[in-house]
Amino acid sequence: MDRETVGSSEQTRAWLRLRHCRGLPPPVALKLAAELGTAEAVLAATTSRLRELVDNRNISDRILIDCDEEGVQRDIAWAQQSDRNHILTWADGRYPSLLREIPDPPLLLYVRGEPECLESNQIAIVGSRNPTPGGRSLSFRFARNLSRAGFTITSGLAIGIDAAAHEGTLAASGPTIAVMATGPDRVYPARHRNLARDIEATGALVSERPVGAKPTRWSFPGRNRIISGLSIGTLVVEATERSGSLITARTAGDQGREVYAIPGSIHSPLSRGCHTLIRDGAGLVESEDDILGEISLVELPRRHPPVEGGRGDPDNLLLSSMGYDPVAIDTIVQRSGLTADKVCSILLRLEMQGLVEAATGGHYVRVG
């Protein structure tokens, strides 16, 4: 979707209405949009049709009626405040390719800054909010040097390791992305307002939460899956065994992304989380070369032009659910929400078009 004045874009407004429908989870909204083709079609569908598509008797007549219209208007007003404020729906060509591939992608993204950098090669750096001086120095150094090597550094704007990663990237004059647990109009913690301003100048502040949303205990795990979902790999610098950074790292592993950890003293509680990750298979990192040796700067998966309005038609939905490694039909069914019969039918059509190929063991691989 080309950049439009949000207030005049009925397509964007329809996506925002889905976002603000109480009782309609984003994964369900995405599946409905994929089946019906556009967000507008979902809003216009009958209750019986929606129930048929998602096999969910909890969908009532009130779900699509019970929309927070004031929330929609707040989002639109925010987007119109500045040409640096963007709302990227699933139908927007600027929606990042790697994020489309995760099992539970955001319905839309609120972005302050440069949305194009979301498509860049990213390494996530995360860790403790209470790091040692050495840990903070390592985060700054790795971010600075990986930025100089051509990577965009992504983190969560938290105090400690996250802030040092953003600062290290800025010191290298590189773009950095901060994924926030609040709405796009807020900065948490408040002490990072100046840091957020600097990030926005050359990179991006990103959130899936609407304007005005405050941080909650549940918003941070959701933010973490976006951090790892945007990135080729995630580096954990310092973390306790119960650190939220381990959630980000394990989510990265579940998403099929690389996970790295820096070891430390066996006597330090801030090393135990990293040591646990290494025991579980994360790459042991002692220098930037350990990461650069495994990840080369290659072109990210080619974006397919989105279909007008929805998550895309079922063909695009299936392709975005595959990635570029061999994947079983059952896995495609689980990721896409399509029926097994529909997946098999689409795979046959895409194979004839040269967009997928059959692999061994009943798997398929995306080639286009």
C-alpha positions as a Python dict, from the first residue, in 0.01 Angstrom:
ca = {
    (1, 'M'): (0, 0, 0),
    (2, 'D'): (139, 336, -98),
    (3, 'R'): (184, 597, 171),
    (4, 'E'): (-150, 778, 212),
    (5, 'T'): (-297, 1035, 444),
    (6, 'V'): (-422, 794, 707),
    (7, 'G'): (-742, 984, 772),
    (8, 'S'): (-845, 941, 407),
    (9, 'S'): (-744, 576, 378),
    (10, 'E'): (-1053, 362, 427),
    (11, 'Q'): (-832, 55, 408),
    (12, 'T'): (-620, 168, 702),
    (13, 'R'): (-929, 272, 893),
    (14, 'A'): (-1076, -77, 842),
    (15, 'W'): (-760, -238, 982),
    (16, 'L'): (-772, -6, 1280),
    (17, 'R'): (-1133, -102, 1343),
    (18, 'L'): (-1029, -469, 1348),
    (19, 'R'): (-748, -377, 1588),
    (20, 'H'): (-993, -205, 1821),
    (21, 'C'): (-1266, -471, 1808),
    (22, 'R'): (-1306, -592, 2165),
    (23, 'G'): (-1296, -971, 2186),
    (24, 'L'): (-1141, -1027, 1841),
    (25, 'P'): (-782, -1154, 1887),
    (26, 'P'): (-535, -1037, 1620),
    (27, 'P'): (-462, -1394, 1495),
    (28, 'V'): (-833, -1447, 1435),
    (29, 'A'): (-859, -1110, 1260),
    (30, 'L'): (-566, -1202, 1034),
    (31, 'K'): (-720, -1537, 945),
    (32, 'L'): (-1054, -1378, 863),
    (33, 'A'): (-886, -1113, 647),
    (34, 'A'): (-692, -1385, 464),
    (35, 'E'): (-1008, -1582, 393),
    (36, 'L'): (-1219, -1284, 288),
    (37, 'G'): (-947, -1084, 113),
    (38, 'T'): (-977, -745, 284),
    (39, 'A'): (-1027, -597, 627),
    (40, 'E'): (-1336, -422, 492),
    (41, 'A'): (-1484, -758, 391),
    (42, 'V'): (-1438, -888, 745),
    (43, 'L'): (-1626, -590, 887),
    (44, 'A'): (-1907, -642, 634),
    (45, 'A'): (-1940, -1020, 683),
    (46, 'T'): (-2231, -1181, 861),
    (47, 'T'): (-2181, -1346, 1198),
    (48, 'S'): (-2266, -1688, 1056),
    (49, 'R'): (-2001, -1647, 784),
    (50, 'L'): (-1735, -1545, 1036),
    (51, 'R'): (-1819, -1840, 1261),
    (52, 'E'): (-1795, -2071, 962),
    (53, 'L'): (-1449, -1943, 869),
    (54, 'V'): (-1288, -1971, 1213),
    (55, 'D'): (-1509, -2243, 1363),
    (56, 'N'): (-1556, -2030, 1674),
    (57, 'R'): (-1898, -2007, 1835),
    (58, 'N'): (-1773, -1725, 2060),
    (59, 'I'): (-1791, -1481, 1770),
    (60, 'S'): (-2110, -1288, 1831),
    (61, 'D'): (-2297, -1012, 1654),
    (62, 'R'): (-2144, -765, 1898),
    (63, 'I'): (-1775, -835, 1831),
    (64, 'L'): (-1752, -627, 1514),
    (65, 'I'): (-2007, -379, 1643),
    (66, 'D'): (-1829, -340, 1976),
    (67, 'C'): (-1541, -139, 1832),
    (68, 'D'): (-1356, 131, 2023),
    (69, 'E'): (-1416, 408, 1771),
    (70, 'E'): (-1247, 660, 1999),
    (71, 'G'): (-935, 444, 1990),
    (72, 'V'): (-948, 440, 1610),
    (73, 'Q'): (-972, 818, 1602),
    (74, 'R'): (-681, 855, 1846),
    (75, 'D'): (-464, 640, 1622),
    (76, 'I'): (-559, 835, 1311),
    (77, 'A'): (-499, 1169, 1484),
    (78, 'W'): (-155, 1048, 1599),
    (79, 'A'): (-60, 940, 1246),
    (80, 'Q'): (-164, 1279, 1110),
    (81, 'Q'): (44, 1471, 1363),
    (82, 'S'): (373, 1412, 1181),
    (83, 'D'): (507, 1262, 861),
    (84, 'R'): (735, 1063, 1093),
    (85, 'N'): (434, 875, 1235),
    (86, 'H'): (328, 566, 1040),
    (87, 'I'): (73, 288, 1073),
    (88, 'L'): (183, -25, 886),
    (89, 'T'): (-103, -270, 832),
    (90, 'W'): (-51, -625, 710),
    (91, 'A'): (-145, -503, 361),
    (92, 'D'): (130, -239, 363),
    (93, 'G'): (433, -328, 152),
    (94, 'R'): (654, -180, 424),
    (95, 'Y'): (544, -438, 681),
    (96, 'P'): (872, -626, 755),
    (97, 'S'): (914, -959, 578),
    (98, 'L'): (1076, -1148, 865),
    (99, 'L'): (797, -1049, 1102),
    (100, 'R'): (540, -1193, 862),
    (101, 'E'): (699, -1535, 912),
    (102, 'I'): (650, -1571, 1288),
    (103, 'P'): (355, -1777, 1415),
    (104, 'D'): (178, -1480, 1580),
    (105, 'P'): (262, -1161, 1387),
    (106, 'P'): (113, -827, 1489),
    (107, 'L'): (-201, -719, 1307),
    (108, 'L'): (-37, -382, 1243),
    (109, 'L'): (259, -175, 1360),
    (110, 'Y'): (282, 183, 1483),
    (111, 'V'): (617, 331, 1378),
    (112, 'R'): (790, 656, 1465),
    (113, 'G'): (1085, 735, 1241),
    (114, 'E'): (1204, 542, 936),
    (115, 'P'): (980, 242, 858),
    (116, 'E'): (1214, 130, 578),
    (117, 'C'): (1479, 26, 832),
    (118, 'L'): (1247, -249, 956),
    (119, 'E'): (1342, -443, 643),
    (120, 'S'): (1715, -418, 714),
    (121, 'N'): (1940, -697, 847),
    (122, 'Q'): (1892, -684, 1223),
    (123, 'I'): (2063, -833, 1526),
    (124, 'A'): (1877, -809, 1857),
    (125, 'I'): (2080, -736, 2170),
    (126, 'V'): (1902, -788, 2502),
    (127, 'G'): (1989, -850, 2864),
    (128, 'S'): (1956, -748, 3226),
    (129, 'R'): (1806, -421, 3343),
    (130, 'N'): (2068, -422, 3620),
    (131, 'P'): (2389, -521, 3442),
    (132, 'T'): (2741, -508, 3572),
    (133, 'P'): (2959, -224, 3436),
    (134, 'G'): (3136, -487, 3227),
    (135, 'G'): (2807, -615, 3085),
    (136, 'R'): (2695, -269, 2989),
    (137, 'S'): (3031, -204, 2824),
    (138, 'L'): (3003, -529, 2626),
    (139, 'S'): (2653, -441, 2506),
    (140, 'F'): (2773, -99, 2389),
    (141, 'R'): (3079, -246, 2218),
    (142, 'F'): (2900, -530, 2040),
    (143, 'A'): (2626, -296, 1919),
    (144, 'R'): (2877, -39, 1793),
    (145, 'N'): (3091, -293, 1609),
    (146, 'L'): (2800, -493, 1463),
    (147, 'S'): (2650, -167, 1344),
    (148, 'R'): (2977, -80, 1173),
    (149, 'A'): (2964, -422, 1009),
    (150, 'G'): (2632, -330, 851),
    (151, 'F'): (2368, -458, 1091),
    (152, 'T'): (2080, -265, 1240),
    (153, 'I'): (2064, -324, 1616),
    (154, 'T'): (1721, -394, 1765),
    (155, 'S'): (1634, -391, 2135),
    (156, 'G'): (1362, -298, 2381),
    (157, 'L'): (1447, 54, 2510),
    (158, 'A'): (1475, -80, 2868),
    (159, 'I'): (1736, 43, 3112),
    (160, 'G'): (2060, -153, 3130),
    (161, 'I'): (2172, -375, 2842),
    (162, 'D'): (1900, -254, 2602),
    (163, 'A'): (1988, 113, 2646),
    (164, 'A'): (2360, 40, 2606),
    (165, 'A'): (2288, -144, 2279),
    (166, 'H'): (2094, 152, 2141),
    (167, 'E'): (2365, 393, 2256),
    (168, 'G'): (2643, 184, 2102),
    (169, 'T'): (2465, 184, 1767),
    (170, 'L'): (2409, 559, 1779),
    (171, 'A'): (2779, 605, 1858),
    (172, 'A'): (2853, 427, 1530),
    (173, 'S'): (2604, 656, 1351),
    (174, 'G'): (2397, 351, 1261),
    (175, 'P'): (2022, 293, 1271),
    (176, 'T'): (1876, 122, 1575),
    (177, 'I'): (1520, 1, 1635),
    (178, 'A'): (1345, 13, 1972),
    (179, 'V'): (1040, -209, 2016),
    (180, 'M'): (820, -64, 2286),
    (181, 'A'): (570, -218, 2530),
    (182, 'T'): (359, 98, 2527),
    (183, 'G'): (161, 288, 2268),
    (184, 'P'): (367, 485, 2014),
    (185, 'D'): (299, 816, 2188),
    (186, 'R'): (462, 708, 2515),
    (187, 'V'): (819, 634, 2620),
    (188, 'Y'): (888, 385, 2896),
    (189, 'P'): (1089, 434, 3104),
    (190, 'A'): (1039, 812, 3093),
    (191, 'R'): (1411, 870, 3152),
    (192, 'H'): (1473, 743, 2798),
    (193, 'R'): (1284, 1022, 2621),
    (194, 'N'): (1604, 1174, 2485),
    (195, 'L'): (1731, 832, 2382),
    (196, 'A'): (1401, 762, 2206),
    (197, 'R'): (1429, 1095, 2022),
    (198, 'D'): (1778, 1004, 1899),
    (199, 'I'): (1664, 657, 1791),
    (200, 'E'): (1371, 803, 1596),
    (201, 'A'): (1599, 1044, 1410),
    (202, 'T'): (1777, 770, 1210),
    (203, 'G'): (1600, 448, 1308),
    (204, 'A'): (1256, 361, 1439),
    (205, 'L'): (1041, 327, 1748),
    (206, 'V'): (797, 41, 1698),
    (207, 'S'): (489, -83, 1883),
    (208, 'E'): (190, -306, 1816),
    (209, 'R'): (-8, -131, 2090),
    (210, 'P'): (-241, 159, 2013),
    (211, 'V'): (-202, 522, 2103),
    (212, 'G'): (-233, 586, 2476),
    (213, 'A'): (-155, 227, 2585),
    (214, 'K'): (37, 202, 2911),
    (215, 'P'): (288, -77, 2989),
    (216, 'T'): (146, -389, 3153),
    (217, 'R'): (307, -711, 3272),
    (218, 'W'): (165, -883, 2961),
    (219, 'S'): (287, -627, 2710),
    (220, 'F'): (656, -708, 2760),
    (221, 'P'): (647, -1074, 2643),
    (222, 'G'): (450, -953, 2340),
    (223, 'R'): (714, -691, 2271),
    (224, 'N'): (989, -954, 2306),
    (225, 'R'): (848, -1173, 2027),
    (226, 'I'): (860, -870, 1794),
    (227, 'I'): (1222, -796, 1886),
    (228, 'S'): (1327, -1150, 1797),
    (229, 'G'): (1085, -1170, 1503),
    (230, 'L'): (1242, -869, 1333),
    (231, 'S'): (1595, -1005, 1375),
    (232, 'I'): (1816, -1261, 1208),
    (233, 'G'): (1960, -1350, 1549),
    (234, 'T'): (1940, -1251, 1915),
    (235, 'L'): (2241, -1191, 2142),
    (236, 'V'): (2196, -1210, 2520),
    (237, 'V'): (2470, -1022, 2706),
    (238, 'E'): (2387, -1069, 3077),
    (239, 'A'): (2079, -1233, 3225),
    (240, 'T'): (1966, -1406, 3541),
    (241, 'E'): (1789, -1740, 3520),
    (242, 'R'): (1451, -1563, 3544),
    (243, 'S'): (1530, -1274, 3313),
    (244, 'G'): (1279, -1166, 3052),
    (245, 'S'): (1570, -1174, 2809),
    (246, 'L'): (1552, -1553, 2816),
    (247, 'I'): (1195, -1526, 2689),
    (248, 'T'): (1322, -1323, 2395),
    (249, 'A'): (1598, -1575, 2328),
    (250, 'R'): (1369, -1878, 2348),
    (251, 'T'): (1112, -1706, 2131),
    (252, 'A'): (1389, -1645, 1877),
    (253, 'G'): (1469, -2016, 1880),
    (254, 'D'): (1102, -2104, 1834),
    (255, 'Q'): (1092, -1865, 1538),
    (256, 'G'): (1385, -2043, 1376),
    (257, 'R'): (1630, -1759, 1437),
    (258, 'E'): (1986, -1774, 1571),
    (259, 'V'): (2049, -1735, 1945),
    (260, 'Y'): (2382, -1624, 2094),
    (261, 'A'): (2496, -1571, 2452),
    (262, 'I'): (2805, -1424, 2617),
    (263, 'P'): (2940, -1640, 2901),
    (264, 'G'): (3058, -1494, 3231),
    (265, 'S'): (3178, -1584, 3577),
    (266, 'I'): (3031, -1898, 3729),
    (267, 'H'): (2991, -1698, 4049),
    (268, 'S'): (2776, -1424, 3895),
    (269, 'P'): (2393, -1456, 3896),
    (270, 'L'): (2394, -1243, 3580),
    (271, 'S'): (2583, -1516, 3395),
    (272, 'R'): (2350, -1803, 3480),
    (273, 'G'): (2087, -1717, 3222),
    (274, 'C'): (2349, -1703, 2947),
    (275, 'H'): (2505, -2029, 3062),
    (276, 'T'): (2163, -2195, 3053),
    (277, 'L'): (2111, -2076, 2696),
    (278, 'I'): (2453, -2206, 2593),
    (279, 'R'): (2379, -2547, 2748),
    (280, 'D'): (2054, -2547, 2552),
    (281, 'G'): (2237, -2487, 2223),
    (282, 'A'): (2288, -2112, 2192),
    (283, 'G'): (2608, -2001, 2022),
    (284, 'L'): (2884, -1912, 2268),
    (285, 'V'): (3008, -1564, 2181),
    (286, 'E'): (3337, -1413, 2289),
    (287, 'S'): (3377, -1153, 2014),
    (288, 'E'): (3182, -998, 1730),
    (289, 'D'): (3360, -1233, 1489),
    (290, 'D'): (3176, -1527, 1645),
    (291, 'I'): (2853, -1376, 1514),
    (292, 'L'): (2988, -1239, 1188),
    (293, 'G'): (3142, -1577, 1112),
    (294, 'E'): (2799, -1741, 1118),
    (295, 'I'): (2579, -1470, 971),
    (296, 'S'): (2668, -1310, 640),
    (297, 'L'): (2487, -1004, 516),
    (298, 'V'): (2257, -1157, 258),
    (299, 'E'): (1943, -1018, 106),
    (300, 'L'): (1645, -1085, 328),
    (301, 'P'): (1353, -1285, 188),
    (302, 'R'): (1201, -1107, -107),
    (303, 'R'): (875, -936, -26),
    (304, 'H'): (569, -1035, -225),
    (305, 'P'): (340, -745, -315),
    (306, 'P'): (51, -751, -68),
    (307, 'V'): (-300, -805, -194),
    (308, 'E'): (-530, -508, -149),
    (309, 'G'): (-660, -494, 204),
    (310, 'G'): (-607, -812, 398),
    (311, 'R'): (-329, -1030, 526),
    (312, 'G'): (-311, -1114, 163),
    (313, 'D'): (-500, -1379, -31),
    (314, 'P'): (-458, -1741, 83),
    (315, 'D'): (-164, -1789, -157),
    (316, 'N'): (34, -1506, 4),
    (317, 'L'): (-76, -1617, 350),
    (318, 'L'): (57, -1966, 284),
    (319, 'L'): (385, -1836, 140),
    (320, 'S'): (441, -1610, 440),
    (321, 'S'): (377, -1910, 666),
    (322, 'M'): (649, -2119, 502),
    (323, 'G'): (976, -1930, 525),
    (324, 'Y'): (1260, -2067, 311),
    (325, 'D'): (1339, -2397, 484),
    (326, 'P'): (1159, -2727, 414),
    (327, 'V'): (840, -2736, 616),
    (328, 'A'): (576, -3004, 673),
    (329, 'I'): (216, -2957, 561),
    (330, 'D'): (95, -2989, 922),
    (331, 'T'): (323, -2701, 1021),
    (332, 'I'): (188, -2485, 737),
    (333, 'V'): (-167, -2563, 850),
    (334, 'Q'): (-81, -2462, 1206),
    (335, 'R'): (93, -2138, 1108),
    (336, 'S'): (-158, -2022, 845),
    (337, 'G'): (-482, -2128, 1010),
    (338, 'L'): (-599, -2272, 675),
    (339, 'T'): (-752, -2617, 648),
    (340, 'A'): (-535, -2910, 536),
    (341, 'D'): (-738, -2949, 215),
    (342, 'K'): (-693, -2581, 130),
    (343, 'V'): (-318, -2595, 202),
    (344, 'C'): (-274, -2897, -29),
    (345, 'S'): (-473, -2725, -304),
    (346, 'I'): (-272, -2403, -277),
    (347, 'L'): (61, -2590, -265),
    (348, 'L'): (-25, -2766, -591),
    (349, 'R'): (-106, -2435, -757),
    (350, 'L'): (209, -2265, -623),
    (351, 'E'): (422, -2561, -733),
    (352, 'M'): (288, -2524, -1088),
    (353, 'Q'): (375, -2152, -1071),
    (354, 'G'): (731, -2232, -961),
    (355, 'L'): (694, -2063, -623),
    (356, 'V'): (733, -2378, -409),
    (357, 'E'): (896, -2717, -459),
    (358, 'A'): (825, -3055, -306),
    (359, 'A'): (1105, -3179, -79),
    (360, 'T'): (1174, -3516, 81),
    (361, 'G'): (958, -3654, 358),
    (362, 'G'): (640, -3478, 246),
    (363, 'H'): (789, -3134, 307),
    (364, 'Y'): (770, -2827, 86),
    (365, 'V'): (1016, -2541, 39),
    (366, 'R'): (950, -2189, -82),
    (367, 'V'): (1165, -2085, -380),
    (368, 'G'): (992, -1773, -506),
}
